[in-house]
Structure formats: structure tokens, C-alpha cells
Amino acid sequence: MTIPQVSMLEQVVTKKLSEVLNRELHLDQGADLRSEGLDSIKMIEFIVNLEVEFDIQIDDQDLLVENFSTVHKITTLLSQKYGV
């Protein structure tokens, strides 16, 4: 049995989520972040942290709850659209 490797991007996203939620997180890629406590105010803080971390500006059209509901969706958006 092999252990799946967590990408560096997933690690950074999870670290930033942990900082915003003020607790250590151990999530799988498909876990619903809203059920983990990511509300609208914390979502804004998280997005700003990502923009600073990666020196990007997330387009208004991408600021949808669906794009930030799981680690997988966040990493997909960041890598495919913003080249992170």
C-alpha cells in the first residue's frame, strides 16, 4: 500500500487555513471547509492570505464559495488559473 503524497500547494493551503481557523487541520482534499468553520469573514481573510503568499490577485469572478469549498477546489483554481 502506498501513502499518497501531499503536494506543496496543498500543504501551503492547509497551513493558511489552519492560521485563519486558529487550529491545526488534517483534512483530505474533499473535506467541506464550511463544516470546518470557514465562514464568510474567515474566507475573506484566507483569500487575502493566499494573495499575499503567492503574490497574485484573485479575480472577482473567481470569488465564489464553490471555488473555496474544499482544498482540492482551491488548489485546482490556484494551479490552473494562477499558475501557482
PLY file of the C-alpha trace (Angstrom):
ply
format ascii 1.0
element vertex 84
property float x
property float y
property float z
element edge 83
property int vertex1
property int vertex2
end_header
0.00 0.00 0.00
1.38 3.40 -0.92
0.84 6.60 1.00
-0.39 9.45 -1.20
1.95 12.41 -1.33
0.52 15.77 -0.41
1.61 18.44 -2.84
3.46 21.51 -1.66
0.50 23.64 -2.76
-1.90 21.57 -0.66
0.43 21.95 2.32
0.53 25.74 1.95
-3.26 25.95 1.51
-3.82 23.78 4.58
-1.31 25.85 6.59
-3.08 29.10 5.63
-6.44 27.57 6.54
-5.04 26.49 9.91
-3.82 30.03 10.56
-7.20 31.55 9.73
-9.14 28.98 11.76
-6.64 29.14 14.66
-6.23 25.38 14.86
-4.27 22.60 13.23
-6.12 20.90 10.41
-5.71 17.42 8.96
-8.09 17.39 6.01
-8.50 15.30 2.94
-8.79 17.19 -0.32
-12.56 16.79 -0.50
-13.48 17.87 3.04
-16.08 20.65 3.11
-14.29 23.63 4.62
-17.53 25.29 5.69
-18.14 22.39 8.06
-14.64 23.02 9.44
-15.60 26.59 10.39
-14.63 28.59 7.29
-17.34 31.26 7.29
-17.56 34.32 5.03
-15.34 36.55 7.18
-12.66 33.89 7.59
-12.93 33.13 3.87
-12.00 36.74 3.06
-9.04 36.59 5.43
-7.96 33.29 3.90
-8.19 34.63 0.33
-6.15 37.71 1.26
-3.54 35.43 2.84
-3.35 33.38 -0.36
-2.97 36.51 -2.47
-0.10 37.71 -0.29
1.55 34.28 -0.09
1.53 33.74 -3.85
1.72 37.39 -4.97
-1.46 37.10 -7.02
-4.81 38.85 -7.21
-7.77 36.53 -7.42
-10.28 37.82 -9.95
-13.70 38.88 -8.71
-15.31 36.28 -10.98
-13.40 33.55 -9.09
-14.54 34.70 -5.66
-17.26 32.09 -5.41
-17.95 29.91 -2.40
-17.82 26.86 -4.68
-14.19 27.65 -5.62
-13.15 27.69 -1.96
-15.25 24.88 -0.52
-12.53 22.20 -0.50
-8.74 22.05 -0.55
-8.94 20.29 -3.92
-11.01 23.08 -5.49
-8.68 25.74 -4.07
-5.51 24.05 -5.31
-7.08 23.43 -8.73
-8.05 27.10 -9.06
-4.65 28.32 -7.93
-2.67 25.99 -10.15
-4.78 26.11 -13.31
-5.79 29.77 -13.39
-2.99 31.49 -11.48
-0.04 29.22 -12.23
0.81 28.65 -8.59
0 1
1 2
2 3
3 4
4 5
5 6
6 7
7 8
8 9
9 10
10 11
11 12
12 13
13 14
14 15
15 16
16 17
17 18
18 19
19 20
20 21
21 22
22 23
23 24
24 25
25 26
26 27
27 28
28 29
29 30
30 31
31 32
32 33
33 34
34 35
35 36
36 37
37 38
38 39
39 40
40 41
41 42
42 43
43 44
44 45
45 46
46 47
47 48
48 49
49 50
50 51
51 52
52 53
53 54
54 55
55 56
56 57
57 58
58 59
59 60
60 61
61 62
62 63
63 64
64 65
65 66
66 67
67 68
68 69
69 70
70 71
71 72
72 73
73 74
74 75
75 76
76 77
77 78
78 79
79 80
80 81
81 82
82 83
